[in-house]
Amino acid sequence: MTDNEQRLVDIEMAISNLERTVDDLNEVIIRQGKDIAFLQKQNHYLTEALRNTQSVVKPLEEETPPPHY
């Protein structure tokens, strides 16, 4: 094998490794996108739940002390 042929093989191997790395990173990005979408939905749900509970909680002045006081 000549020096140029060896260089070509080395370049092809490097490109193959880079393609694999890009594919792996793409999978990570897709998974993170799904995780972010889930967390955004969960955050929205929890924010709405918190808003709904705030209307149920009385201000401190209106709260009656527990019976043991």
N, C-alpha and C positions, 0 to 999 in steps of 0.2 A: 504494500500500500504506500502510495507516495505521500509526501508531506501535505500537498493540497487536498488529497482524498481524506487524510486523517483530520485536517482542519474542517472539511465539510461535514464529516461524521460528528465531530465535536460540536459544531454549530447546530446540526440537526438535533443532537441530544439536548443541548441547552434550550433550544426552542421547544422541544417536547416537554422538558421540565417546566418551562415558563407557562406553557399551555395548561399543564396539570395544576400549577399554582393558581392560575387565573380561574380555572374551573372550581377549585376548592374555595377560593375567596368569593366567587359568585354564589356558591351554595351558602356560605356564611352570611352574605348580605341578604339573600332571600329569607333565610331563617330569622335574621335579626329584624327584617321588615315585618314578618309575621308576628314576632314577639312585640314589636313596637305597636302594631295595630291592636293586638290583644290588650296591652297595657293601657293604650289610649281609651279603649272601650271600658276597661275596668275603672280607670280614673274617672271617666264621665259618670259611670254608674255610682261610684262612691261619692262623687261630688253632689250628684242629685240626691242621694240618700242622706247626705249631711244637710243639704238645704231643707229637705223634708223634716228632718228631726229637729232642726232649729226652731221651726214653728211650733213644735210640741213642747219644747223646754220653756219653762217660765223664767222670767227674769229673777234674779236673786232676791229682790225685794218682795216679790210675790210668793216665793217659796215658803211653805210652813215648816217650822223646825220638826225634826223627827220626834216621836213620842218620848224618847228617853232624855230629852232636854228639860 
